[in-house]
Amino acid sequence: MIKNYSLNFNKNWHDYLIDYVNFDELEKVIAYLNSEKNKGLEIFPNEDLLFNAYNLCTLSDIKVVIFGQDPYPKKGQANGLSFSSNFDNKIPKSLANIFKEIESDLGIINTSPDLRIWAHQGVLLLNRYLSVEEGKPQSHSSIGWDKLIIATIKLLNDKRENIVYLLWGNESKKLAEFINNEKNLVLKSPHPSPLSAYKGFFGCKHFSQANSYLRSSNKEPIDWST
């Protein structure tokens, strides 16, 4: 029996997002995922992990938002959190570069690709597109996920402040126009992928800057170890 995708937000997020996003349109995105799956296509992440970024990080706890592009398109890698992968997987290349920058910036050496420990501290690890077809990066970039992501930013603008937004790469930087940069800290750099990390991601010191800003806002800093 095929297990279907559903809008399995936790109640906290659902009750807030209902004023910002058209859930009928979101149901159409879910229906598309299920139709593709019923054709025999592999869709990632698994059904129970689709909204993992939201469900592991409540609205009131958010301190940092890190936008990724879309889930890893290889079987067993995507776990619903941007840049994160399951603990028993090899560290993906972009995440390896993120870890290099953390080591350079803060002296922390990370060995696990599972970033749930960050999510539990208030880091919203949100991909721009929450799903992907196996082996086809950005295959779901035009099915409607952008409306949810922009709605999430608008919700955060209205309900929260003093959040650090880390925008890495051109796709993430496009979201800057929706963020209230007077009430939050927005940090931008090239993407941490092997193709662009040397163009300014390395040396950006976003992790120490984020923690300095959180301290200045009377918030606990993030422990960036995994």
Residue, then its C-alpha position, 0 to 999 in steps of 0.5 A: m500500500i502506498k503511503n500518501y503525503s498530507l498537510n501534517f503541520n503541527k497544530n502550532w504552525h497550522d493555526y498561524l499559517i492559516d491566515y497567511v497561506n491558501f490551504d486549498e492551493l497547498e492541498k493541490v501541491i500535496a495532490y501533485l506529490n501523491s499523483e507523481k508517487n502513484k505513477g511509481l516515481e520516487i519523491f523525497p523526503n518521505e511522507d512523514l518528513l515533508f514538513n520536518a523543518y516546521n514540526l521540529c521548530t515551533l514559531s515561538d522558538i525560532k532564532v535563526v532561519i537557514f534557507g536551502q534550495d531543495p531536498y537531496p535527490k538521492k534515496g535515504q539522504a533527505n530528512g526534511l531539513s535544509f542541508s541536513s541528512n540522516f546521521d548514518n549518511k556521508i556528509p554531503k558536499s555543501l554541508a561539509n563546506i558549512f562545517k569547514e566554515i564553522e570550524s574556521d569561525l568557531g573552532i567547532i569540528n562536526t562529524s554528523p550530517d544530522l542537523r536536528i540538534w540545531a532545529h531543537q535550538g530554534v534554527l528553522l532549516l527550511n528549503r525553498y522547495l520542500s520536495v524533489e523527484e529522485g535524481k532531478p534537482q529543482s524538479h519541484s521548483s514550480i509546483g507551488w512551494d514558493k507561496l508557502i515559503i513567502a507566507t512563512i516569512k510574512l508570518l515571521n515578520d508579523k509575529r517575531e523579531n530579532i531573527v537571523y536570516l542566513l541567505w546563501g546563494n542566489e536563490s536564497k538571496k531572492l527572499a531578502e525582499f520579503i524579510n523585514n531587515e529593520k527588525n531582523l539581521v539578514l546575512k548573505s553570502p555565496h552558496p556553500s556548494p563546491l562550485s561557489a564556496y570559495k567565492g565568499f562563503f568561506g570566511c563569511k563568519h555568519f555563525s559567530q555573527a549570528n550568535s553575537y546578534l542573538r546575545s545582543s538581543n538577550k537570546e541564548p546563542i546557538d550551539w553549532s555542534t552536531 
